[in-house]
Amino acid sequence: MTAIEKIKSRMDSYKGQELYFRFHGSRNQIEEFYGTITSTYDSVFIISLKEGQFIKSFSYSDVLMRKLVIATKSSIDIS
C-alpha cells in the first residue's frame, strides 16, 4: 500500500467526525479551521466547514507533504 493510499484510507475513517485543520498555504499564510470530511474521491477529499455552508477541497498529497495538518478531537481540545 502506497503512502497516498494510506492517507486516503485514513481520510475515509475520519468521515463524519469533527476535526481541526491547519493549512500552510503560499507565502507563509496559515489557515486554521474546524470541519468535517464529507466526501473522498480518487485524488481529493471535501471538507464542510463548521462555521457555515462553506466547503474546501484538498488533495491527499497536501497531507503527505504536510501542507495540511489534521487533528482529531481526542488529540486536541475542540471548543
C-alpha positions as CSV (number, residue, x, y, z in Angstrom):
1,M,0.0,0.0,0.0
2,T,1.4,3.4,-1.0
3,A,1.6,6.4,1.2
4,I,-1.3,8.1,-0.7
5,E,-3.5,5.0,-0.3
6,K,-2.8,5.0,3.4
7,I,-3.8,8.7,3.7
8,K,-6.9,8.1,1.6
9,S,-7.9,5.2,3.9
10,R,-7.3,7.4,7.0
11,M,-9.5,10.2,5.5
12,D,-12.2,7.6,4.8
13,S,-12.1,6.6,8.5
14,Y,-12.4,10.3,9.6
15,K,-15.6,10.8,7.6
16,G,-18.3,12.4,9.7
17,Q,-16.0,13.4,12.6
18,E,-15.4,16.9,13.6
19,L,-11.7,17.7,13.0
20,Y,-9.2,20.5,13.4
21,F,-7.3,21.5,10.2
22,R,-4.3,23.7,9.8
23,F,-3.3,24.6,6.2
24,H,0.1,26.0,5.3
25,G,-0.5,28.0,2.1
26,S,1.7,30.1,-0.1
27,R,3.7,33.0,1.2
28,N,3.7,31.6,4.8
29,Q,-0.1,32.1,5.1
30,I,-1.6,29.7,7.7
31,E,-5.3,29.0,7.9
32,E,-6.9,27.1,10.8
33,F,-10.4,25.9,10.9
34,Y,-12.8,23.2,12.1
35,G,-14.8,21.0,9.8
36,T,-16.0,17.5,8.8
37,I,-14.8,15.4,5.9
38,T,-17.9,14.7,3.9
39,S,-16.6,13.0,0.7
40,T,-13.5,11.3,-0.5
41,Y,-12.6,10.8,-4.1
42,D,-9.6,9.3,-6.0
43,S,-7.5,12.4,-5.8
44,V,-9.2,14.8,-3.4
45,F,-11.4,15.0,-0.3
46,I,-14.1,17.5,0.6
47,I,-14.4,19.3,4.0
48,S,-17.5,21.0,5.1
49,L,-16.7,23.9,7.5
50,K,-18.2,24.2,10.9
51,E,-18.9,27.9,10.5
52,G,-21.4,27.6,7.8
53,Q,-22.2,26.4,4.3
54,F,-18.6,26.6,3.0
55,I,-16.7,23.7,1.7
56,K,-13.0,23.2,0.9
57,S,-11.2,20.5,-1.1
58,F,-7.7,19.2,-0.6
59,S,-5.6,16.6,-2.2
60,Y,-4.1,13.6,-0.4
61,S,-0.6,15.0,-1.4
62,D,-1.3,18.1,0.7
63,V,-1.4,15.8,3.8
64,L,1.6,13.8,2.6
65,M,3.6,17.0,2.1
66,R,2.4,18.3,5.5
67,K,0.8,21.3,4.0
68,L,-2.5,20.2,5.7
69,V,-2.3,19.0,9.2
70,I,-5.3,17.3,10.7
71,A,-6.0,16.7,14.4
72,T,-8.8,14.6,15.9
73,K,-11.0,15.6,18.9
74,S,-9.0,13.2,21.1
75,S,-5.7,14.9,20.2
76,I,-6.8,18.5,20.6
77,D,-9.3,20.3,22.8
78,I,-12.1,21.4,20.4
79,S,-14.3,24.1,21.9
